[in-house]
């Protein structure tokens, strides 16, 4: 496995592989890899000849009050996990490589408000601008044939799919299902922020989403009422919900009727930890 920090070296190596007729998969991450990330890598390996993984904590997608400084960085352990999976190339750029002129006042990519201003966008200002910008930069450097993202960040997945479509990028975007602990908690690097007591409570988020899904399938409650009921359930369990929203899968628009293809999305704080999750209906 090669580990490179130079965007030029990465581009040159990947383009050589492509000239040799090989299909390239790409998994962008912020490191602190867990089984969810590794599943993305395995999915990429199943669909391509060689896989590139990037590890970069992107400052542009963090708001001033968020955990950029404290975000867990475990590069040595991450590289060991990727070596065990026989990943061909890991790209570990610095801020200077990704943002030569700094990450403020530079050019950026912005996806239409329909996908970015609600839900996570309402609570994390300019978050999706930062995501779209760094992913575009990484796509330009790596130029993969396939890129794999997790469905736990469902809104992010749709934002990236829209960006690729709008810019006519020749990249197939694959979404992989959320990986969960045995008790239902979605795997996340931020789960380690939970105290022991909070870790016991945290799976209730998935339980509430599951109960909401069952009620939707029974079609015996208004969707807005179901959202409010879910928020109340979370509050009773000790969460501070930002939102519970039932939306159309393809557009995140508010559904016209409960027979549409739906997804339930939620974000809630538990102590100092902000958890997000979603469940398709």
KEKE-3310 file (N, C-alpha, C; in steps of 0.2 Angstrom, whole numbers, plus 5000, padded with zeros to 4 digits):
npx = (5004:5003:5006:5002:5005:5005:4995:4998:5006:4997:4988:4995:4999:4986:4981:4990:4986:4974:4977:4981:4970:4963:4950:4945:4941:4935:4936:4932:4937:4936:4945:4949:4944:4931:4921:4910:4916:4926:4917:4913:4925:4927:4915:4919:4930:4924:4918:4928:4945:4956:4958:4957:4959:4955:4961:4956:4953:4942:4942:4933:4920:4917:4908:4912:4909:4910:4918:4931:4945:4945:4942:4943:4959:4967:4978:4989:4983:4972:4979:4984:4973:4968:4979:4977:4966:4971:4971:4976:4981:4983:4978:4984:4982:4988:4982:4987:4990:4977:4970:4978:4978:4971:4956:4946:4938:4941:4938:4922:4911:4893:4878:4861:4849:4837:4842:4851:4849:4839:4836:4850:4857:4851:4855:4869:4878:4883:4889:4887:4892:4905:4907:4904:4913:4926:4925:4923:4936:4944:4939:4943:4957:4959:4951:4941:4933:4922:4914:4912:4900:4893:4876:4872:4875:4864:4858:4869:4874:4864:4867:4880:4877:4869:4878:4887:4879:4875:4887:4891:4901:4910:4908:4903:4892:4890:4879:4881:4872:4869:4879:4877:4879:4876:4865:4858:4863:4869:4885:4898:4911:4910:4904:4912:4912:4902:4897:4897:4884:4877:4879:4872:4859:4859:4855:4841:4838:4838:4828:4816:4815:4813:4800:4793:4793:4785:4773:4771:4769:4758:4749:4741:4742:4744:4758:4765:4761:4767:4780:4781:4777:4788:4799:4795:4796:4810:4814:4809:4817:4829:4836:4840:4832:4836:4829:4816:4812:4801:4803:4803:4812:4821:4822:4821:4810:4795:4783:4769:4760:4757:4761:4772:4789:4799:4810:4815:4823:4834:4841:4849:4854:4864:4869:4885:4886:4882:4870:4866:4854:4845:4831:4825:4808)
npy = (4994:5011:5027:5043:5061:5071:5079:5079:5068:5058:5060:5057:5043:5037:5040:5033:5020:5020:5022:5009:5002:5000:5000:5013:5014:5025:5031:5043:5049:5055:5050:5041:5028:5016:5001:5004:5013:5004:4995:5002:5003:4990:4988:4996:4989:4978:4982:4988:4989:4994:5003:5019:5028:5042:5052:5065:5078:5090:5107:5116:5112:5112:5121:5136:5133:5120:5103:5104:5105:5095:5084:5066:5060:5047:5042:5032:5020:5019:5017:5005:4997:4999:4994:4980:4977:4977:4989:4999:5013:5027:5043:5057:5071:5088:5103:5113:5108:5105:5117:5129:5143:5145:5141:5150:5163:5157:5149:5140:5127:5126:5118:5118:5126:5118:5105:5108:5118:5115:5104:5096:5107:5118:5118:5118:5129:5133:5120:5110:5117:5116:5102:5099:5106:5101:5088:5089:5094:5083:5074:5079:5077:5063:5058:5047:5031:5026:5031:5029:5031:5033:5029:5034:5047:5054:5065:5071:5062:5063:5077:5076:5067:5075:5086:5079:5076:5088:5094:5086:5076:5061:5050:5037:5036:5028:5022:5016:5005:5010:5005:4996:4995:4981:4984:4993:5006:5018:5017:5028:5040:5050:5044:5040:5051:5049:5047:5033:5031:5039:5031:5020:5025:5030:5021:5022:5032:5026:5016:5024:5030:5018:5014:5025:5022:5011:5016:5024:5015:5009:5019:5027:5039:5057:5063:5074:5075:5063:5066:5075:5067:5059:5067:5071:5059:5057:5067:5063:5053:5059:5065:5080:5085:5091:5090:5079:5072:5068:5063:5064:5052:5054:5068:5075:5083:5088:5076:5073:5063:5049:5038:5039:5036:5036:5043:5044:5056:5061:5071:5073:5079:5072:5074:5081:5076:5075:5066:5058:5051:5040:5032:5022:5021)
npz = (5000:4996:5003:5000:5000:4991:4979:4965:4964:4967:4957:4945:4947:4948:4935:4927:4931:4925:4912:4910:4909:4920:4932:4943:4961:4974:4990:5000:5016:5033:5041:5057:5056:5056:5056:5047:5038:5033:5026:5016:5009:5005:4997:4986:4982:4977:4965:4957:4950:4957:4973:4980:4995:5004:5017:5027:5037:5034:5035:5030:5031:5044:5057:5066:5080:5081:5081:5076:5080:5090:5084:5081:5077:5070:5062:5061:5065:5056:5044:5046:5046:5033:5026:5030:5022:5010:5002:4988:4988:4998:5001:5010:5012:5017:5024:5017:5005:5000:5001:4995:4996:5008:5017:5017:5008:4996:4981:4979:4980:4978:4981:4975:4985:4988:4992:5002:5012:5021:5035:5040:5035:5040:5053:5052:5046:5030:5029:5019:5008:5011:5011:4998:4991:4995:4991:4977:4974:4978:4969:4957:4959:4961:4951:4950:4944:4951:4966:4983:4996:5013:5018:5030:5031:5024:5018:5014:5004:4994:4991:4985:4974:4967:4964:4956:4945:4940:4936:4926:4929:4926:4935:4945:4958:4972:4985:5001:5013:5030:5043:5059:5077:5087:5095:5087:5086:5075:5067:5070:5070:5080:5090:5100:5109:5118:5134:5146:5151:5142:5131:5133:5132:5119:5108:5107:5098:5086:5089:5090:5077:5070:5076:5071:5058:5057:5060:5050:5040:5044:5041:5049:5055:5053:5044:5049:5062:5066:5066:5076:5087:5087:5090:5103:5110:5109:5117:5129:5132:5135:5125:5115:5103:5086:5074:5068:5053:5040:5024:5005:4997:4985:4984:4996:4998:5006:5008:4997:5000:5010:5003:4995:4991:5005:5018:5034:5043:5056:5069:5084:5100:5113:5128:5125:5113:5096:5087:5071:5061:5050:5041:5029:5022)
capx = (5000:5006:5003:5005:5003:5005:4990:5001:5008:4991:4985:5000:4998:4980:4980:4994:4982:4968:4979:4982:4963:4960:4944:4947:4936:4937:4932:4934:4935:4940:4949:4946:4940:4927:4918:4906:4921:4929:4912:4913:4931:4925:4911:4923:4934:4920:4916:4933:4951:4960:4954:4960:4955:4958:4960:4957:4948:4941:4940:4928:4914:4915:4906:4916:4907:4910:4923:4937:4951:4945:4939:4948:4963:4970:4981:4993:4978:4969:4983:4985:4966:4968:4984:4974:4961:4975:4970:4982:4983:4979:4980:4983:4984:4988:4978:4991:4989:4970:4968:4984:4977:4967:4950:4941:4939:4943:4932:4919:4905:4887:4873:4855:4846:4832:4845:4856:4847:4835:4838:4857:4859:4848:4859:4876:4878:4889:4892:4887:4897:4912:4907:4904:4920:4932:4924:4925:4943:4946:4937:4948:4964:4959:4947:4939:4927:4917:4915:4907:4898:4888:4869:4871:4874:4859:4857:4876:4874:4860:4870:4885:4874:4867:4884:4890:4875:4875:4894:4893:4907:4910:4909:4897:4891:4887:4878:4880:4868:4872:4882:4875:4880:4871:4859:4855:4866:4873:4892:4900:4917:4908:4901:4916:4911:4897:4898:4894:4877:4874:4880:4866:4853:4860:4851:4834:4836:4836:4821:4811:4815:4809:4793:4790:4792:4780:4767:4769:4767:4751:4745:4735:4743:4747:4765:4768:4760:4772:4787:4781:4777:4795:4802:4793:4799:4817:4815:4808:4823:4835:4839:4838:4832:4836:4824:4814:4808:4799:4804:4804:4819:4825:4823:4820:4805:4790:4779:4762:4756:4762:4763:4778:4795:4800:4815:4814:4829:4834:4847:4848:4860:4864:4875:4889:4887:4876:4869:4862:4852:4840:4828:4820:4802)
capy = (5000:5017:5033:5049:5067:5076:5079:5078:5061:5054:5060:5053:5036:5035:5040:5027:5014:5020:5020:5002:4999:4998:5004:5015:5016:5030:5032:5049:5049:5060:5046:5038:5023:5011:4996:5007:5015:4998:4992:5006:5001:4983:4989:4999:4984:4973:4985:4991:4985:4997:5008:5025:5030:5048:5054:5072:5082:5096:5112:5120:5109:5113:5128:5139:5131:5113:5100:5103:5104:5089:5078:5061:5058:5041:5040:5026:5014:5019:5014:4998:4994:4999:4989:4974:4976:4978:4995:5001:5020:5031:5050:5060:5078:5093:5109:5117:5104:5105:5124:5133:5150:5145:5139:5156:5167:5154:5147:5135:5123:5126:5114:5121:5126:5113:5100:5110:5123:5112:5098:5098:5114:5123:5118:5118:5134:5132:5113:5107:5120:5113:5096:5099:5109:5097:5082:5091:5094:5076:5070:5082:5075:5056:5056:5039:5029:5025:5034:5026:5035:5029:5032:5037:5054:5053:5071:5072:5058:5067:5083:5074:5065:5081:5090:5075:5076:5095:5096:5081:5072:5054:5046:5033:5037:5022:5023:5009:5005:5011:4999:4998:4991:4976:4987:4998:5013:5019:5018:5035:5042:5054:5040:5039:5056:5047:5044:5026:5032:5041:5026:5016:5029:5032:5017:5024:5036:5021:5013:5029:5030:5011:5015:5029:5019:5006:5020:5026:5009:5007:5024:5029:5046:5062:5063:5080:5072:5057:5069:5078:5062:5056:5072:5070:5052:5058:5072:5059:5048:5063:5069:5087:5084:5096:5088:5073:5074:5063:5067:5060:5049:5057:5075:5077:5087:5086:5072:5074:5058:5044:5032:5041:5033:5040:5042:5047:5058:5064:5073:5075:5079:5068:5077:5085:5072:5076:5060:5059:5044:5040:5025:5022:5018)
capz = (5000:4995:5006:4997:5002:4985:4974:4959:4963:4967:4950:4940:4948:4946:4928:4925:4932:4920:4905:4909:4908:4926:4935:4950:4966:4978:4997:5004:5023:5038:5046:5063:5053:5059:5052:5042:5033:5030:5022:5010:5005:5002:4991:4981:4979:4973:4959:4953:4950:4962:4977:4983:5001:5006:5025:5027:5041:5030:5040:5027:5033:5051:5059:5072:5087:5080:5085:5071:5084:5094:5080:5082:5072:5072:5056:5061:5066:5050:5039:5048:5044:5026:5024:5030:5017:5003:4998:4984:4989:5003:5000:5016:5011:5022:5023:5012:4998:4998:5001:4995:4998:5014:5016:5018:5003:4990:4977:4983:4976:4981:4978:4976:4992:4990:4995:5007:5017:5027:5039:5042:5032:5044:5059:5051:5041:5025:5030:5013:5004:5013:5009:4990:4988:4996:4987:4970:4974:4978:4963:4952:4960:4960:4945:4950:4940:4956:4973:4988:5002:5017:5018:5036:5030:5018:5014:5010:4998:4989:4988:4981:4968:4963:4961:4950:4939:4938:4933:4921:4931:4924:4941:4947:4965:4976:4992:5005:5019:5037:5048:5065:5082:5089:5098:5083:5085:5069:5068:5069:5074:5086:5096:5106:5113:5122:5141:5147:5152:5136:5126:5134:5129:5112:5103:5107:5092:5081:5091:5088:5070:5068:5078:5067:5051:5057:5060:5043:5036:5046:5038:5054:5058:5049:5044:5054:5069:5068:5067:5083:5092:5088:5094:5110:5112:5110:5123:5135:5133:5137:5119:5113:5095:5081:5070:5065:5047:5035:5017:4999:4996:4980:4984:5002:4998:5010:5004:4996:5003:5014:4999:4992:4994:5010:5022:5040:5045:5063:5072:5091:5104:5119:5131:5121:5106:5091:5083:5066:5058:5045:5040:5023:5023)
cpx = (5004:5002:5006:5001:5002:4999:4993:5003:5002:4988:4989:4999:4992:4979:4984:4990:4977:4971:4980:4976:4960:4955:4946:4941:4939:4933:4935:4932:4938:4944:4945:4941:4937:4924:4914:4911:4924:4924:4912:4919:4930:4920:4914:4927:4930:4918:4922:4940:4956:4956:4959:4956:4959:4956:4962:4952:4947:4938:4934:4921:4912:4913:4911:4915:4908:4917:4929:4943:4951:4943:4945:4952:4968:4974:4985:4988:4974:4973:4984:4978:4966:4973:4981:4969:4964:4973:4977:4985:4979:4982:4978:4986:4984:4983:4981:4990:4981:4967:4974:4983:4972:4960:4944:4943:4941:4937:4929:4913:4899:4882:4866:4852:4841:4835:4849:4854:4843:4839:4845:4859:4857:4852:4867:4877:4884:4892:4892:4891:4904:4913:4908:4911:4925:4931:4925:4933:4946:4945:4942:4955:4964:4956:4945:4934:4921:4919:4910:4906:4893:4881:4868:4870:4870:4859:4864:4876:4870:4864:4876:4883:4872:4872:4887:4886:4875:4882:4896:4899:4906:4911:4903:4897:4887:4886:4877:4876:4872:4873:4880:4878:4875:4864:4856:4858:4871:4881:4894:4907:4916:4905:4905:4916:4906:4900:4895:4887:4874:4874:4874:4859:4853:4856:4844:4833:4834:4829:4815:4810:4811:4802:4789:4788:4786:4773:4765:4766:4759:4746:4739:4737:4746:4755:4768:4767:4765:4779:4787:4781:4784:4799:4801:4796:4806:4818:4814:4813:4829:4838:4837:4838:4832:4830:4822:4810:4807:4799:4804:4811:4823:4826:4823:4815:4799:4785:4772:4758:4760:4763:4769:4784:4798:4807:4814:4822:4829:4841:4845:4854:4859:4870:4879:4890:4881:4876:4865:4860:4847:4837:4824:4814:4800)
cpy = (5006:5023:5039:5055:5072:5074:5077:5071:5056:5054:5056:5046:5033:5035:5035:5021:5014:5019:5013:4998:4997:5003:5006:5017:5021:5030:5037:5048:5055:5056:5043:5032:5017:5006:4999:5010:5009:4994:4996:5004:4994:4984:4992:4993:4979:4976:4988:4987:4988:5002:5013:5027:5037:5049:5061:5075:5089:5102:5116:5118:5110:5120:5130:5135:5123:5110:5099:5101:5097:5083:5073:5060:5052:5038:5033:5020:5014:5016:5007:4994:4994:4994:4982:4972:4977:4983:4997:5008:5023:5038:5054:5067:5083:5099:5113:5114:5106:5113:5129:5140:5151:5143:5144:5160:5164:5152:5141:5132:5124:5123:5118:5120:5121:5107:5102:5114:5120:5106:5100:5105:5119:5124:5119:5123:5133:5125:5110:5110:5117:5106:5095:5102:5104:5090:5083:5091:5087:5072:5073:5079:5067:5054:5049:5038:5028:5028:5031:5030:5031:5033:5035:5044:5055:5059:5073:5068:5061:5073:5081:5071:5070:5085:5086:5076:5083:5097:5091:5077:5064:5050:5043:5034:5031:5024:5016:5010:5007:5005:5001:4993:4986:4979:4993:5005:5013:5020:5025:5037:5046:5050:5039:5045:5054:5045:5037:5026:5034:5035:5021:5019:5029:5028:5019:5028:5031:5018:5018:5030:5023:5011:5019:5026:5014:5010:5022:5021:5007:5013:5026:5035:5050:5062:5069:5078:5067:5061:5072:5073:5059:5061:5072:5064:5053:5062:5068:5055:5052:5066:5076:5087:5091:5096:5081:5075:5068:5066:5062:5058:5053:5064:5078:5083:5084:5082:5074:5070:5053:5038:5033:5036:5038:5038:5047:5049:5062:5066:5075:5075:5075:5070:5082:5082:5074:5070:5061:5051:5045:5033:5026:5019:5014)
cpz = (5000:4999:5003:5000:4997:4981:4967:4958:4963:4960:4945:4941:4946:4938:4924:4925:4926:4913:4904:4909:4914:4929:4942:4954:4971:4984:5000:5011:5027:5043:5052:5061:5057:5054:5046:5036:5029:5025:5015:5005:5002:4997:4985:4978:4975:4966:4955:4954:4956:4966:4980:4989:5003:5014:5025:5031:5038:5034:5037:5029:5040:5053:5065:5078:5087:5082:5080:5075:5087:5090:5080:5076:5074:5066:5056:5061:5059:5045:5040:5045:5037:5023:5024:5025:5010:4999:4995:4986:4994:5002:5007:5015:5017:5020:5017:5005:4996:4997:5001:4997:5004:5012:5016:5012:4997:4986:4980:4978:4980:4977:4979:4983:4993:4993:5001:5012:5022:5030:5042:5040:5037:5051:5058:5045:5037:5025:5023:5008:5005:5010:5001:4988:4989:4992:4980:4970:4974:4972:4957:4953:4958:4953:4945:4945:4945:4963:4977:4994:5006:5017:5025:5036:5023:5014:5011:5004:4993:4986:4983:4974:4964:4960:4955:4944:4936:4934:4928:4923:4929:4930:4943:4955:4968:4983:4996:5011:5026:5040:5055:5070:5083:5091:5094:5082:5079:5070:5066:5073:5080:5091:5102:5111:5119:5129:5141:5148:5146:5131:5127:5131:5122:5107:5103:5101:5087:5082:5089:5081:5067:5070:5073:5060:5051:5057:5054:5039:5038:5043:5043:5057:5053:5050:5049:5061:5071:5069:5074:5088:5093:5092:5102:5113:5114:5116:5129:5137:5135:5131:5119:5106:5092:5077:5069:5059:5042:5028:5011:4999:4991:4981:4990:5003:5003:5006:5003:4999:5006:5009:4995:4995:4999:5014:5028:5042:5052:5065:5079:5095:5111:5123:5126:5114:5102:5087:5077:5064:5053:5044:5034:5025:5016)
residu = (UNK:UNK:UNK:UNK:UNK:UNK:UNK:UNK:UNK:UNK:UNK:UNK:UNK:UNK:UNK:UNK:UNK:UNK:UNK:UNK:UNK:UNK:UNK:UNK:UNK:UNK:UNK:UNK:UNK:UNK:UNK:UNK:UNK:UNK:UNK:UNK:UNK:UNK:UNK:UNK:UNK:UNK:UNK:UNK:UNK:UNK:UNK:UNK:UNK:UNK:UNK:UNK:UNK:UNK:UNK:UNK:UNK:UNK:UNK:UNK:UNK:UNK:UNK:UNK:UNK:UNK:UNK:UNK:UNK:UNK:UNK:UNK:UNK:UNK:UNK:UNK:UNK:UNK:UNK:UNK:UNK:UNK:UNK:UNK:UNK:UNK:UNK:UNK:UNK:UNK:UNK:UNK:UNK:UNK:UNK:UNK:UNK:UNK:UNK:UNK:UNK:UNK:UNK:UNK:UNK:UNK:UNK:UNK:UNK:UNK:UNK:UNK:UNK:UNK:UNK:UNK:UNK:UNK:UNK:UNK:UNK:UNK:UNK:UNK:UNK:UNK:UNK:UNK:UNK:UNK:UNK:UNK:UNK:UNK:UNK:UNK:UNK:UNK:UNK:UNK:UNK:UNK:UNK:UNK:UNK:UNK:UNK:UNK:UNK:UNK:UNK:UNK:UNK:UNK:UNK:UNK:UNK:UNK:UNK:UNK:UNK:UNK:UNK:UNK:UNK:UNK:UNK:UNK:UNK:UNK:UNK:UNK:UNK:UNK:UNK:UNK:UNK:UNK:UNK:UNK:UNK:UNK:UNK:UNK:UNK:UNK:UNK:UNK:UNK:UNK:UNK:UNK:UNK:UNK:UNK:UNK:UNK:UNK:UNK:UNK:UNK:UNK:UNK:UNK:UNK:UNK:UNK:UNK:UNK:UNK:UNK:UNK:UNK:UNK:UNK:UNK:UNK:UNK:UNK:UNK:UNK:UNK:UNK:UNK:UNK:UNK:UNK:UNK:UNK:UNK:UNK:UNK:UNK:UNK:UNK:UNK:UNK:UNK:UNK:UNK:UNK:UNK:UNK:UNK:UNK:UNK:UNK:UNK:UNK:UNK:UNK:UNK:UNK:UNK:UNK:UNK:UNK:UNK:UNK:UNK:UNK:UNK:UNK:UNK:UNK:UNK:UNK:UNK:UNK:UNK:UNK:UNK:UNK:UNK:UNK:UNK:UNK:UNK:UNK:UNK:UNK)
# end
